[in-house]
């Protein structure tokens, strides 16, 4: 339960880092500041994970195909995601906010609700001052801009933070909820998706004001009792939902969409092993072990197949987890080529056993289909070829980095590099056995671009976190 409690005089705040992924790239690569930036998969099937404000001004947005975004913003710089950088900045952001409001309801790695005890019953001016102080502290700790919305409930605070963008504060006075909500389309309310929107539109209800004007019995007749009752209250500006800490994620996972469909079983197995390792890193970081391994395979015909295995004991044994995932993937291979593969670990527990599936004495479920998360009511984040939008997925993760390049391969745009003379930099372009590197970090300001031979022995791959210095 939140510190401030619900009821009269309640203030809920919503804090949202502006264009998080792209802003992190602009922060650590100063040459990009003020320029349109797209973060996401760079292959033909890549999806935008995040876009800078400059790119959004031209119509680019998260979850859009990267090819479409690049057509809209042909002068944009497109970069692969760097999870380590985003995670470090996210942790710093939440450290600042939690110091000001210990109870947080995290919505994403760049977004949270809070209900600070100090603001219970406070006047608007005090709420605004609190928000400005936190914004300044976030800027000092991370170098990033955060927009803050405040109101009597989560719905209003969320909408207000959107109005505060970029880099501002918007406080909705108590009693001003209807003035904010009434002109909005009904889709702006939580819980109204395409189906409910269509149902309401057939009844002539297209705005929040029109929904609020209906009798409760009319709304429940259209949308059902449980959904209709809650939405009717939200439309009228009544939102007493508590700000509460999120529970631990029920699974950790990683998945990738390939640039071209795979038909070689050995290549699929290698991809599954990489994904198993990526999900394993999240598993270990969470301090838990897994009882269930699930693999999802989507064919070139878009048919999706899943297989899983569960044992009575949990483990963090990566070789066994990866072997199990590979075996399940081979069992699920479609006749068509493989378009997408995902690996997830579930049945998470802090009780760790030595090995998983060893001799299978405790197996309680053999290979078989499980519910596909994409059709089971939860949003999925895609990685590598299809990074997610700037929001948490069901397993609470940031987008995966694209697979680390083979040292023998040519450099690619966005790679972090280091040079004994020039220091830390990033690849701006490569080809024809040449590579151009911009040497700069967060603290240096725009740096110098230098072109090298692609096989220059002094040019080495670097830890992305070096760009934060």
C-alpha positions as CSV (number, residue, x, y, z in Angstrom):
1,X,0.0,0.0,0.0
2,X,1.2,3.5,-0.7
3,X,2.4,5.8,2.0
4,X,-0.1,8.6,1.2
5,X,-3.1,6.4,1.1
6,X,-6.2,6.9,-1.1
7,X,-8.8,9.6,-0.7
8,X,-9.1,13.3,-0.4
9,X,-5.9,15.3,-0.8
10,X,-4.1,12.4,-2.4
11,X,-1.2,13.1,-4.9
12,X,0.1,10.4,-7.2
13,X,3.0,11.3,-9.4
14,X,4.2,9.6,-12.7
15,X,7.8,10.0,-13.7
16,X,8.9,9.1,-17.2
17,X,12.4,9.5,-18.7
18,X,12.1,11.2,-22.1
19,X,12.8,9.0,-25.1
20,X,15.0,6.8,-22.8
21,X,16.9,4.6,-25.2
22,X,17.7,7.3,-27.7
23,X,18.4,9.8,-25.0
24,X,20.9,7.4,-23.5
25,X,22.7,7.2,-26.9
26,X,22.7,11.0,-27.2
27,X,24.1,11.3,-23.7
28,X,27.0,9.0,-24.2
29,X,27.7,9.9,-27.8
30,X,27.6,13.7,-27.7
31,X,27.8,14.1,-31.5
32,X,24.2,12.8,-31.6
33,X,22.8,15.5,-29.4
34,X,20.1,17.4,-31.3
35,X,20.1,14.8,-34.1
36,X,17.3,12.3,-34.9
37,X,18.3,8.9,-33.4
38,X,16.6,5.5,-33.8
39,X,17.5,2.5,-31.6
40,X,16.6,-1.0,-32.5
41,X,17.2,-3.9,-34.9
42,X,19.2,-2.8,-37.9
43,X,18.3,-5.8,-40.1
44,X,15.5,-5.9,-42.7
45,X,13.1,-7.1,-40.0
46,X,14.3,-4.8,-37.3
47,X,11.8,-2.9,-35.1
48,X,12.4,0.5,-33.4
49,X,13.0,0.2,-29.7
50,X,13.1,3.9,-29.1
51,X,13.3,7.2,-31.1
52,X,14.7,10.5,-30.1
53,X,12.4,13.6,-29.9
54,X,14.0,14.8,-33.2
55,X,13.0,11.5,-34.9
56,X,9.5,11.5,-33.4
57,X,8.9,14.9,-34.9
58,X,9.1,13.2,-38.3
59,X,6.7,10.4,-37.4
60,X,9.1,7.7,-36.1
61,X,8.0,5.9,-33.0
62,X,8.8,2.8,-31.0
63,X,7.4,-0.6,-32.2
64,X,7.5,0.7,-35.8
65,X,9.5,-1.4,-38.4
66,X,13.0,0.1,-38.6
67,X,12.8,0.3,-42.4
68,X,9.6,2.4,-42.2
69,X,11.2,4.7,-39.6
70,X,14.3,5.2,-41.8
71,X,12.1,6.1,-44.7
72,X,10.4,8.7,-42.6
73,X,13.6,10.0,-41.2
74,X,16.3,9.2,-43.8
75,X,18.9,11.4,-42.1
76,X,18.5,9.6,-38.7
77,X,21.3,7.7,-37.1
78,X,20.2,4.1,-36.5
79,X,22.0,2.2,-33.7
80,X,21.6,-1.2,-32.1
81,X,20.5,-1.3,-28.4
82,X,23.1,-1.3,-25.6
83,X,21.4,-3.0,-22.7
84,X,24.2,-2.5,-20.2
85,X,24.1,1.3,-20.7
86,X,20.3,1.5,-20.3
87,X,20.3,-0.7,-17.2
88,X,23.0,1.4,-15.5
89,X,21.1,4.6,-16.2
90,X,17.8,3.0,-15.2
91,X,19.2,1.9,-11.8
92,X,20.6,5.4,-11.2
93,X,17.1,6.9,-12.1
94,X,15.3,4.6,-9.7
95,X,17.8,5.2,-7.0
96,X,17.1,9.0,-7.0
97,X,13.3,8.5,-7.2
98,X,13.2,5.9,-4.4
99,X,15.1,8.3,-2.1
100,X,12.3,10.8,-2.5
101,X,9.4,8.3,-2.5
102,X,10.4,4.8,-1.1
103,X,7.3,3.0,-2.4
104,X,7.3,2.9,-6.2
105,X,5.1,1.1,-8.8
106,X,7.6,0.5,-11.6
107,X,5.9,0.5,-15.0
108,X,9.0,0.3,-17.1
109,X,12.7,0.7,-16.9
110,X,12.2,4.4,-17.5
111,X,8.8,5.0,-15.9
112,X,7.2,4.7,-12.4
113,X,4.4,5.8,-10.2
114,X,4.9,7.1,-6.7
115,X,2.7,8.5,-3.9
116,X,5.1,10.4,-1.7
117,X,4.0,10.6,2.0
118,X,5.3,14.1,2.2
119,X,2.7,15.3,-0.4
120,X,-0.4,13.9,1.3
121,X,-2.7,16.9,1.5
122,X,-0.1,19.3,0.1
123,X,-1.0,22.3,-2.1
124,X,-0.2,22.3,-5.8
125,X,2.8,24.5,-5.4
126,X,4.4,22.1,-3.0
127,X,3.7,19.2,-5.4
128,X,5.3,21.2,-8.2
129,X,8.4,22.0,-6.1
130,X,8.8,18.3,-5.2
131,X,8.7,17.4,-8.8
132,X,11.2,20.0,-9.9
133,X,13.6,18.9,-7.1
134,X,13.4,15.3,-8.2
135,X,13.8,16.3,-11.9
136,X,17.0,18.2,-11.0
137,X,18.3,15.3,-8.9
138,X,17.7,12.8,-11.8
139,X,19.4,15.1,-14.2
140,X,22.4,15.4,-11.9
141,X,22.6,11.6,-11.4
142,X,22.0,10.5,-14.9
143,X,22.3,13.4,-17.3
144,X,18.8,12.5,-18.6
145,X,15.5,14.5,-18.6
146,X,12.5,13.2,-16.8
147,X,8.9,14.5,-17.2
148,X,6.6,14.4,-14.2
149,X,2.8,14.4,-14.0
150,X,0.8,14.7,-10.8
151,X,-2.9,14.3,-10.0
152,X,-5.4,12.6,-7.7
153,X,-4.8,9.1,-9.2
154,X,-2.7,7.1,-11.5
155,X,-4.8,7.7,-14.7
156,X,-4.5,11.5,-14.4
157,X,-0.9,11.4,-13.4
158,X,0.0,9.3,-16.4
159,X,-1.8,11.6,-18.8
160,X,-0.3,14.6,-17.1
161,X,3.3,13.4,-17.6
162,X,2.6,13.0,-21.3
163,X,1.5,16.7,-21.3
164,X,4.7,17.6,-19.4
165,X,6.9,16.3,-22.2
166,X,9.5,17.1,-23.0
167,X,11.4,17.7,-19.8
168,X,8.6,19.4,-17.8
169,X,6.1,19.1,-15.0
170,X,2.3,19.1,-15.3
171,X,0.1,19.2,-12.1
172,X,-3.6,18.6,-12.4
173,X,-5.4,20.3,-9.6
174,X,-7.9,18.4,-7.5
175,X,-11.2,18.9,-9.1
176,X,-9.7,19.4,-12.5
177,X,-9.8,15.8,-13.5
178,X,-12.8,16.1,-15.8
179,X,-11.4,19.2,-17.5
180,X,-8.3,17.0,-18.5
181,X,-10.2,13.8,-19.4
182,X,-13.4,14.9,-21.1
183,X,-12.0,16.0,-24.5
184,X,-9.8,12.9,-24.8
185,X,-10.8,9.9,-27.0
186,X,-12.0,6.9,-25.0
187,X,-8.9,4.9,-26.1
188,X,-6.9,7.2,-23.7
189,X,-8.4,5.3,-20.7
190,X,-6.7,2.3,-19.3
191,X,-8.5,-0.9,-20.1
192,X,-10.0,0.3,-23.5
193,X,-8.4,-1.5,-26.4
194,X,-9.5,-1.8,-30.0
195,X,-12.5,-4.1,-29.3
196,X,-13.9,-1.9,-26.5
197,X,-13.2,1.2,-28.6
198,X,-15.2,-0.3,-31.5
199,X,-18.0,-1.4,-29.2
200,X,-18.3,2.1,-27.7
201,X,-18.1,3.8,-31.2
202,X,-21.0,1.7,-32.4
203,X,-23.0,3.3,-29.5
204,X,-21.8,6.7,-30.5
205,X,-19.4,7.0,-27.6
206,X,-16.0,8.3,-28.8
207,X,-14.8,10.7,-26.1
208,X,-14.2,10.3,-22.4
209,X,-16.9,12.9,-21.7
210,X,-19.5,10.8,-23.7
211,X,-18.5,7.7,-21.7
212,X,-18.8,9.6,-18.4
213,X,-22.2,10.9,-19.4
214,X,-23.7,7.4,-19.7
215,X,-25.4,5.7,-16.8
216,X,-23.5,2.9,-15.2
217,X,-26.0,0.4,-16.4
218,X,-25.5,1.5,-20.0
219,X,-21.7,1.1,-19.7
220,X,-21.9,-2.4,-18.1
221,X,-24.4,-3.5,-20.8
222,X,-21.8,-2.5,-23.4
223,X,-18.6,-3.7,-21.7
224,X,-19.6,-6.0,-19.0
225,X,-20.0,-5.5,-15.3
226,X,-16.3,-5.8,-14.1
227,X,-14.7,-3.8,-16.9
228,X,-17.5,-1.3,-17.4
229,X,-17.7,-0.3,-13.7
230,X,-14.0,0.5,-13.5
231,X,-13.9,2.4,-16.8
232,X,-17.0,4.4,-15.8
233,X,-15.2,5.6,-12.7
234,X,-12.0,6.4,-14.5
235,X,-14.0,8.4,-17.1
236,X,-15.5,10.5,-14.3
237,X,-12.0,11.2,-12.8
238,X,-12.4,8.7,-9.9
239,X,-9.3,6.7,-9.5
240,X,-8.5,5.3,-6.0
241,X,-6.2,2.5,-7.1
242,X,-3.2,2.2,-4.7
243,X,0.4,2.7,-5.7
244,X,2.0,-0.6,-4.9
245,X,5.3,-2.3,-5.5
246,X,5.3,-4.8,-8.4
247,X,5.8,-8.4,-7.7
248,X,8.8,-10.3,-9.0
249,X,8.7,-11.3,-12.7
250,X,7.3,-14.8,-13.2
251,X,9.7,-15.6,-16.0
252,X,12.9,-14.4,-17.7
253,X,13.3,-14.8,-21.4
254,X,15.0,-13.7,-24.6
255,X,13.9,-14.0,-28.2
256,X,15.1,-12.9,-31.7
257,X,13.6,-12.5,-35.1
258,X,16.1,-13.4,-37.9
259,X,16.8,-11.2,-40.8
260,X,16.1,-14.2,-43.1
261,X,14.4,-17.4,-42.3
262,X,16.8,-20.2,-41.1
263,X,16.7,-23.7,-42.5
264,X,19.9,-25.1,-41.1
265,X,19.3,-26.9,-37.9
266,X,22.9,-26.3,-36.7
267,X,22.4,-22.5,-37.1
268,X,19.1,-22.7,-35.2
269,X,20.8,-24.6,-32.4
270,X,23.5,-21.9,-32.1
271,X,20.9,-19.2,-32.0
272,X,19.0,-21.0,-29.3
273,X,22.3,-21.4,-27.3
274,X,22.9,-17.7,-27.5
275,X,19.3,-16.9,-26.3
276,X,19.6,-19.4,-23.5
277,X,22.7,-17.6,-22.3
278,X,21.0,-14.2,-22.5
279,X,18.0,-15.4,-20.5
280,X,20.4,-17.1,-18.1
281,X,22.2,-13.8,-17.3
282,X,18.8,-12.4,-16.3
283,X,18.1,-15.4,-14.2
284,X,21.3,-15.2,-12.3
285,X,21.0,-11.4,-11.9
286,X,17.6,-12.0,-10.3
287,X,19.1,-14.3,-7.7
288,X,16.7,-17.2,-8.7
289,X,16.8,-20.6,-10.4
290,X,14.4,-22.1,-12.9
291,X,12.3,-25.3,-13.0
292,X,10.8,-24.8,-16.5
293,X,12.5,-24.2,-19.8
294,X,10.2,-23.2,-22.7
295,X,11.1,-22.6,-26.3
296,X,9.0,-20.8,-28.9
297,X,9.7,-21.3,-32.6
298,X,7.8,-19.3,-35.3
299,X,8.1,-20.5,-38.9
300,X,8.2,-18.5,-42.1
301,X,4.4,-19.1,-42.4
302,X,4.0,-17.3,-39.0
303,X,2.7,-20.5,-37.3
304,X,4.1,-20.6,-33.7
305,X,5.1,-23.8,-31.9
306,X,6.1,-24.1,-28.3
307,X,7.7,-26.8,-26.2
308,X,8.5,-27.0,-22.5
309,X,10.0,-29.2,-19.8
310,X,9.6,-28.9,-16.1
311,X,11.3,-30.7,-13.2
312,X,10.7,-30.8,-9.5
313,X,14.0,-29.0,-8.7
314,X,15.3,-25.7,-9.9
315,X,18.8,-24.9,-11.3
316,X,21.0,-22.2,-12.7
317,X,23.1,-24.8,-14.6
318,X,23.6,-23.0,-18.0
319,X,25.0,-26.0,-20.0
320,X,22.0,-28.1,-19.1
321,X,19.5,-25.3,-19.6
322,X,20.9,-24.5,-23.0
323,X,21.0,-28.2,-24.0
324,X,17.4,-28.6,-23.0
325,X,16.4,-25.5,-24.9
326,X,18.2,-26.7,-28.0
327,X,16.5,-30.1,-27.8
328,X,13.1,-28.5,-27.4
329,X,13.7,-26.2,-30.3
330,X,14.7,-29.1,-32.7
331,X,11.5,-30.9,-31.6
332,X,9.4,-27.8,-32.5
333,X,11.0,-27.0,-35.9
334,X,8.4,-26.2,-38.5
335,X,8.4,-27.4,-42.1
336,X,8.9,-23.8,-43.2
337,X,12.1,-21.9,-42.3
338,X,12.5,-20.5,-38.8
339,X,11.6,-16.8,-38.5
340,X,11.8,-16.4,-34.7
341,X,13.1,-18.3,-31.7
342,X,12.5,-17.5,-28.1
343,X,13.8,-19.1,-24.8
344,X,12.3,-18.5,-21.4
345,X,12.8,-19.8,-17.9
346,X,9.9,-20.1,-15.5
347,X,9.0,-21.8,-12.2
348,X,11.5,-19.4,-10.6
349,X,12.6,-19.9,-7.1
350,X,15.5,-18.9,-4.8
351,X,16.0,-22.6,-3.9
352,X,18.8,-23.7,-6.2
353,X,19.7,-27.3,-7.0
354,X,22.8,-28.5,-8.7
355,X,21.4,-29.7,-12.0
356,X,18.3,-29.5,-14.0
357,X,16.8,-32.5,-15.9
358,X,19.8,-34.7,-14.9
359,X,18.6,-38.2,-15.5
360,X,15.1,-36.7,-15.3
361,X,14.0,-38.4,-12.1
362,X,11.9,-35.5,-11.0
363,X,10.4,-34.6,-14.3
364,X,6.7,-33.8,-13.9
365,X,5.9,-32.6,-17.5
366,X,7.4,-33.8,-20.7
367,X,7.7,-31.9,-24.0
368,X,4.5,-30.4,-25.1
369,X,2.7,-27.3,-26.1
370,X,2.3,-24.4,-23.7
371,X,0.4,-21.2,-24.0
372,X,2.1,-18.8,-26.3
373,X,2.6,-15.5,-24.4
374,X,1.8,-13.5,-27.5
375,X,-1.7,-14.9,-27.6
376,X,-2.2,-15.3,-23.9
377,X,-2.9,-11.7,-23.0
378,X,0.5,-10.4,-22.1
379,X,2.7,-8.2,-24.1
380,X,6.0,-9.5,-25.4
381,X,9.2,-7.7,-26.0
382,X,11.2,-8.7,-29.0
383,X,15.0,-8.6,-29.0
384,X,17.9,-8.5,-31.4
385,X,16.0,-8.2,-34.7
386,X,12.9,-6.8,-33.1
387,X,13.5,-4.8,-29.9
388,X,10.5,-3.7,-27.9
389,X,8.9,-0.4,-27.5
390,X,10.1,1.6,-24.4
391,X,8.0,-0.4,-22.0
392,X,8.4,-3.4,-19.7
393,X,7.4,-6.7,-21.2
394,X,5.9,-9.6,-19.1
395,X,9.4,-10.6,-18.0
396,X,10.5,-7.1,-17.0
397,X,13.4,-6.7,-19.3
398,X,15.3,-4.1,-21.4
399,X,15.9,-4.9,-25.0
400,X,18.7,-7.4,-25.7
401,X,21.8,-6.2,-27.4
402,X,22.2,-7.5,-30.9
403,X,24.5,-10.6,-30.9
404,X,28.1,-9.7,-30.3
405,X,29.9,-9.7,-33.6
406,X,32.5,-12.3,-34.3
407,X,35.9,-10.8,-33.8
408,X,36.8,-11.8,-37.4
409,X,33.8,-9.9,-38.8
410,X,33.9,-6.3,-40.0
411,X,33.0,-3.5,-37.7
412,X,29.4,-2.4,-37.6
413,X,27.8,0.9,-36.8
414,X,27.3,1.4,-33.1
415,X,30.1,-0.9,-31.9
416,X,32.0,0.4,-28.9
417,X,35.7,0.5,-29.4
418,X,38.9,1.6,-27.7
419,X,42.2,2.8,-29.0
420,X,45.4,3.3,-27.0
421,X,45.9,6.8,-28.2
422,X,42.4,8.1,-28.8
423,X,40.5,6.3,-26.0
424,X,36.9,5.2,-26.0
425,X,34.8,5.7,-29.2
426,X,32.0,4.2,-31.3
427,X,31.8,3.1,-34.9
428,X,30.1,5.7,-37.1
429,X,30.5,3.7,-40.3
430,X,32.4,0.8,-41.8
431,X,32.9,-0.9,-45.2
432,X,35.4,-1.6,-47.9
433,X,37.9,-2.6,-45.2
434,X,37.8,0.8,-43.5
435,X,36.1,1.9,-40.3
436,X,35.4,5.4,-39.1
437,X,35.3,5.9,-35.3
438,X,34.1,8.9,-33.3
439,X,36.1,9.1,-30.1
440,X,33.9,10.6,-27.4
441,X,32.1,9.7,-24.2
442,X,29.5,11.3,-22.0
443,X,32.0,13.8,-20.5
444,X,34.0,14.7,-23.5
445,X,31.6,16.6,-25.7
446,X,31.6,16.0,-29.4
447,X,34.7,14.1,-30.3
448,X,37.0,13.6,-33.3
449,X,36.3,11.2,-36.1
450,X,39.2,9.0,-37.2
451,X,39.3,6.5,-40.1
452,X,41.3,3.3,-39.7
453,X,42.0,0.2,-41.7
454,X,39.4,-2.4,-40.7
455,X,42.1,-4.7,-39.4
456,X,44.0,-2.1,-37.5
457,X,45.5,-4.1,-34.5
458,X,45.3,-1.1,-32.1
459,X,41.5,-0.9,-32.5
460,X,39.7,-3.1,-30.0
461,X,36.2,-3.8,-28.9
462,X,35.2,-2.1,-25.7
463,X,32.8,-2.3,-22.8
464,X,29.8,-0.1,-23.6
465,X,29.8,1.2,-20.1
466,X,33.0,3.0,-20.9
467,X,30.9,5.6,-22.8
468,X,29.3,6.7,-19.5
469,X,32.6,8.1,-18.1
